[in-house]
Amino acid sequence: MSASSDQTSAESRATLPAGVDLHARPAADFVRAAMRFPDRVWVAVGEREVDAKSLLSILALGAKGGTELRLRAEGDQAAAAVEALADCVVNLH
């Protein structure tokens, strides 16, 4: 939980499938999944964290197949958002 009583936060991790880099089409699929939620959503590789709703930011991560992504969200639907994004990541092809 965050400090604010009306906001929740959630975090999860998901690994990109082998052979799937987070380039144009997979990144666009990921951003579309993030955009379904009104919450603030981020994705991180290592120490670098970016807005999960920004295609250019996702592309700039340069995540390659087998990379572990950290997914984080803040808002009323935070848990659902990170669950949906984790599902999206493991099902990218």
Z-matrix of the N, CA and C atoms (Angstrom, degrees):
N
C 1 1.455
C 2 1.530 1 109.20
N 3 1.293 2 115.39 1 143.99
C 4 1.453 3 119.29 2 174.58
C 5 1.523 4 108.71 3 -84.40
N 6 1.320 5 116.67 4 176.23
C 7 1.463 6 121.03 5 -177.77
C 8 1.524 7 112.07 6 -65.21
N 9 1.309 8 117.29 7 -29.47
C 10 1.457 9 121.43 8 -179.40
C 11 1.525 10 109.91 9 -78.18
N 12 1.321 11 116.97 10 133.37
C 13 1.456 12 120.43 11 -176.09
C 14 1.530 13 112.72 12 -72.99
N 15 1.326 14 118.95 13 -19.12
C 16 1.459 15 120.21 14 -178.29
C 17 1.534 16 112.22 15 -99.26
N 18 1.297 17 118.13 16 3.80
C 19 1.463 18 122.17 17 179.11
C 20 1.516 19 109.20 18 -119.12
N 21 1.299 20 116.77 19 140.88
C 22 1.452 21 120.81 20 172.92
C 23 1.516 22 108.22 21 -117.85
N 24 1.317 23 115.47 22 160.22
C 25 1.456 24 119.46 23 176.21
C 26 1.518 25 107.97 24 -133.26
N 27 1.310 26 114.86 25 155.91
C 28 1.458 27 121.09 26 179.27
C 29 1.514 28 107.99 27 -147.82
N 30 1.317 29 114.70 28 152.76
C 31 1.456 30 120.62 29 178.71
C 32 1.513 31 108.73 30 -142.80
N 33 1.318 32 115.50 31 146.73
C 34 1.458 33 121.42 32 178.83
C 35 1.522 34 107.84 33 -150.93
N 36 1.305 35 115.46 34 169.40
C 37 1.462 36 121.01 35 175.76
C 38 1.519 37 108.38 36 -128.22
N 39 1.322 38 115.42 37 146.04
C 40 1.463 39 121.19 38 177.13
C 41 1.522 40 107.65 39 -146.94
N 42 1.302 41 116.09 40 146.02
C 43 1.468 42 121.51 41 -179.44
C 44 1.515 43 110.09 42 -106.91
N 45 1.323 44 115.37 43 130.09
C 46 1.467 45 120.18 44 175.83
C 47 1.525 46 108.79 45 -61.15
N 48 1.323 47 117.81 46 136.43
C 49 1.467 48 119.87 47 177.23
C 50 1.533 49 110.70 48 -59.42
N 51 1.317 50 116.13 49 147.97
C 52 1.467 51 120.98 50 176.79
C 53 1.523 52 108.88 51 -56.11
N 54 1.300 53 116.36 52 136.80
C 55 1.456 54 120.80 53 178.23
C 56 1.519 55 114.42 54 82.42
N 57 1.338 56 118.09 55 0.83
C 58 1.463 57 120.80 56 178.74
C 59 1.523 58 108.65 57 -114.74
N 60 1.325 59 115.40 58 108.49
C 61 1.463 60 120.49 59 174.94
C 62 1.526 61 108.39 60 -90.58
N 63 1.305 62 116.61 61 152.25
C 64 1.470 63 120.44 62 -179.43
C 65 1.532 64 108.15 63 -84.86
N 66 1.340 65 115.50 64 68.21
C 67 1.463 66 121.67 65 177.82
C 68 1.523 67 109.01 66 -103.49
N 69 1.302 68 118.73 67 -164.46
C 70 1.465 69 124.40 68 -166.88
C 71 1.534 70 116.61 69 -42.53
N 72 1.324 71 118.95 70 -64.73
C 73 1.460 72 118.99 71 -174.71
C 74 1.522 73 112.79 72 -68.38
N 75 1.341 74 119.65 73 -50.08
C 76 1.467 75 118.36 74 178.33
C 77 1.533 76 112.59 75 -61.01
N 78 1.325 77 116.50 76 -37.16
C 79 1.470 78 119.94 77 178.94
C 80 1.526 79 110.17 78 -65.38
N 81 1.326 80 117.13 79 -40.59
C 82 1.469 81 120.74 80 178.57
C 83 1.529 82 110.47 81 -64.33
N 84 1.336 83 117.45 82 -40.46
C 85 1.463 84 120.69 83 176.45
C 86 1.525 85 110.53 84 -61.05
N 87 1.318 86 116.48 85 -42.13
C 88 1.461 87 122.06 86 179.80
C 89 1.532 88 110.86 87 -63.59
N 90 1.335 89 116.38 88 -46.02
C 91 1.468 90 120.77 89 179.86
C 92 1.532 91 110.47 90 -63.26
N 93 1.333 92 117.37 91 -40.88
C 94 1.467 93 119.89 92 177.55
C 95 1.532 94 110.81 93 -60.16
N 96 1.322 95 116.97 94 -40.34
C 97 1.468 96 120.72 95 178.12
C 98 1.527 97 110.19 96 -63.73
N 99 1.324 98 117.59 97 -41.40
C 100 1.470 99 121.63 98 179.54
C 101 1.524 100 111.29 99 -66.75
N 102 1.327 101 116.80 100 -36.44
C 103 1.465 102 121.34 101 -176.76
C 104 1.530 103 112.77 102 -69.23
N 105 1.331 104 117.67 103 -15.31
C 106 1.467 105 120.36 104 178.74
C 107 1.528 106 111.97 105 -69.65
N 108 1.320 107 116.69 106 -12.69
C 109 1.465 108 120.88 107 -176.41
C 110 1.525 109 110.75 108 -113.51
N 111 1.346 110 117.11 109 141.27
C 112 1.453 111 120.16 110 178.77
C 113 1.540 112 112.58 111 -77.02
N 114 1.325 113 116.28 112 -10.41
C 115 1.465 114 121.74 113 -175.35
C 116 1.519 115 112.09 114 -70.76
N 117 1.329 116 115.23 115 162.66
C 118 1.468 117 120.87 116 170.97
C 119 1.521 118 106.01 117 -80.64
N 120 1.331 119 116.68 118 129.88
C 121 1.461 120 121.54 119 -174.32
C 122 1.528 121 109.39 120 -133.74
N 123 1.326 122 115.28 121 136.46
C 124 1.464 123 121.44 122 179.93
C 125 1.515 124 110.07 123 -129.20
N 126 1.321 125 115.30 124 156.26
C 127 1.463 126 122.29 125 172.98
C 128 1.529 127 106.38 126 -131.89
N 129 1.322 128 115.35 127 141.31
C 130 1.459 129 119.83 128 -178.16
C 131 1.517 130 110.65 129 -132.26
N 132 1.322 131 113.90 130 146.41
C 133 1.461 132 123.20 131 169.99
C 134 1.516 133 104.34 132 -123.97
N 135 1.323 134 116.28 133 116.30
C 136 1.462 135 119.39 134 -175.25
C 137 1.520 136 109.53 135 62.62
N 138 1.308 137 116.92 136 -129.24
C 139 1.461 138 121.81 137 -179.18
C 140 1.527 139 112.84 138 -90.50
N 141 1.325 140 117.06 139 -5.95
C 142 1.467 141 120.97 140 -176.24
C 143 1.522 142 110.41 141 -91.90
N 144 1.338 143 116.56 142 115.91
C 145 1.461 144 121.89 143 -178.75
C 146 1.524 145 109.41 144 -117.65
N 147 1.350 146 115.73 145 135.09
C 148 1.465 147 120.51 146 -178.28
C 149 1.520 148 110.51 147 -132.85
N 150 1.316 149 115.43 148 164.83
C 151 1.461 150 123.57 149 176.33
C 152 1.530 151 108.73 150 -66.66
N 153 1.334 152 116.17 151 120.87
C 154 1.467 153 120.53 152 -177.72
C 155 1.525 154 112.87 153 -71.00
N 156 1.321 155 117.69 154 -9.18
C 157 1.460 156 121.12 155 179.66
C 158 1.524 157 112.13 156 -98.01
N 159 1.325 158 116.98 157 4.17
C 160 1.462 159 122.01 158 -179.28
C 161 1.525 160 110.01 159 -108.27
N 162 1.321 161 116.63 160 108.63
C 163 1.463 162 121.19 161 -178.83
C 164 1.530 163 110.91 162 -57.42
N 165 1.313 164 117.64 163 -45.75
C 166 1.464 165 119.89 164 -178.40
C 167 1.520 166 111.52 165 -62.57
N 168 1.328 167 117.35 166 -38.52
C 169 1.460 168 120.52 167 178.14
C 170 1.518 169 111.43 168 -65.70
N 171 1.333 170 116.23 169 -40.93
C 172 1.468 171 120.73 170 178.72
C 173 1.523 172 109.75 171 -63.21
N 174 1.325 173 116.64 172 -45.88
C 175 1.463 174 120.51 173 179.15
C 176 1.523 175 111.24 174 -61.08
N 177 1.330 176 116.97 175 -37.59
C 178 1.463 177 121.63 176 -178.45
C 179 1.532 178 112.25 177 -66.34
N 180 1.322 179 117.73 178 -21.24
C 181 1.466 180 119.50 179 177.44
C 182 1.526 181 111.28 180 -64.34
N 183 1.322 182 116.79 181 -30.41
C 184 1.459 183 120.86 182 179.16
C 185 1.520 184 113.46 183 62.62
N 186 1.326 185 117.75 184 32.08
C 187 1.466 186 121.37 185 -177.32
C 188 1.520 187 111.17 186 -67.89
N 189 1.307 188 115.92 187 131.35
C 190 1.465 189 123.41 188 -179.24
C 191 1.523 190 110.04 189 -104.47
N 192 1.324 191 116.57 190 162.62
C 193 1.453 192 121.80 191 177.36
C 194 1.525 193 111.24 192 -51.60
N 195 1.314 194 116.95 193 137.13
C 196 1.452 195 122.26 194 -178.84
C 197 1.517 196 114.26 195 89.24
N 198 1.336 197 117.39 196 -5.55
C 199 1.466 198 121.84 197 179.47
C 200 1.520 199 110.35 198 -76.58
N 201 1.324 200 115.64 199 135.90
C 202 1.461 201 119.56 200 175.52
C 203 1.526 202 109.20 201 -85.00
N 204 1.324 203 115.82 202 128.88
C 205 1.461 204 122.33 203 177.84
C 206 1.522 205 108.83 204 -106.15
N 207 1.317 206 116.08 205 139.76
C 208 1.463 207 121.04 206 173.26
C 209 1.524 208 106.87 207 -101.89
N 210 1.309 209 116.18 208 125.07
C 211 1.460 210 122.68 209 -177.40
C 212 1.512 211 108.08 210 -109.97
N 213 1.329 212 116.79 211 133.38
C 214 1.462 213 120.96 212 -177.60
C 215 1.515 214 108.97 213 -140.86
N 216 1.329 215 116.57 214 141.15
C 217 1.460 216 120.96 215 178.63
C 218 1.520 217 109.29 216 -142.21
N 219 1.317 218 114.90 217 151.32
C 220 1.460 219 122.76 218 174.25
C 221 1.514 220 108.16 219 -132.07
N 222 1.322 221 116.18 220 129.15
C 223 1.451 222 121.59 221 179.23
C 224 1.508 223 110.69 222 146.66
N 225 1.311 224 115.69 223 -179.69
C 226 1.456 225 121.40 224 -175.88
C 227 1.528 226 113.25 225 -63.58
N 228 1.331 227 117.24 226 -28.34
C 229 1.470 228 121.58 227 -178.13
C 230 1.531 229 111.80 228 -111.38
N 231 1.332 230 116.44 229 26.93
C 232 1.468 231 121.18 230 -174.16
C 233 1.522 232 112.72 231 -55.87
N 234 1.314 233 117.50 232 -47.53
C 235 1.466 234 120.17 233 -177.97
C 236 1.530 235 111.13 234 -62.70
N 237 1.322 236 116.97 235 -43.57
C 238 1.463 237 120.83 236 178.32
C 239 1.529 238 110.57 237 -64.49
N 240 1.322 239 117.12 238 -37.98
C 241 1.462 240 120.95 239 -179.52
C 242 1.523 241 111.33 240 -63.66
N 243 1.339 242 117.89 241 -49.39
C 244 1.464 243 118.45 242 -178.76
C 245 1.527 244 111.40 243 -67.90
N 246 1.321 245 117.33 244 -32.59
C 247 1.465 246 119.99 245 177.00
C 248 1.524 247 110.36 246 -65.28
N 249 1.330 248 116.96 247 -44.89
C 250 1.464 249 121.09 248 179.19
C 251 1.527 250 111.31 249 -64.06
N 252 1.326 251 117.04 250 -40.14
C 253 1.463 252 120.05 251 -179.98
C 254 1.523 253 110.88 252 -69.30
N 255 1.326 254 117.42 253 -39.25
C 256 1.472 255 119.88 254 176.99
C 257 1.528 256 110.19 255 -61.96
N 258 1.341 257 116.75 256 -43.03
C 259 1.468 258 120.98 257 176.66
C 260 1.523 259 110.60 258 -61.41
N 261 1.320 260 116.24 259 -42.41
C 262 1.467 261 120.80 260 178.77
C 263 1.523 262 110.35 261 -59.48
N 264 1.331 263 117.40 262 -47.24
C 265 1.458 264 121.81 263 -177.07
C 266 1.529 265 110.89 264 -59.83
N 267 1.323 266 117.38 265 -50.44
C 268 1.470 267 119.32 266 -175.39
C 269 1.528 268 111.84 267 -69.33
N 270 1.321 269 117.78 268 -17.95
C 271 1.464 270 120.54 269 179.37
C 272 1.523 271 114.36 270 -101.18
N 273 1.338 272 117.54 271 5.94
C 274 1.470 273 119.71 272 177.42
C 275 1.523 274 108.76 273 -68.12
N 276 1.327 275 114.02 274 146.39
C 277 1.467 276 119.42 275 176.84
C 278 1.511 277 110.40 276 -150.87
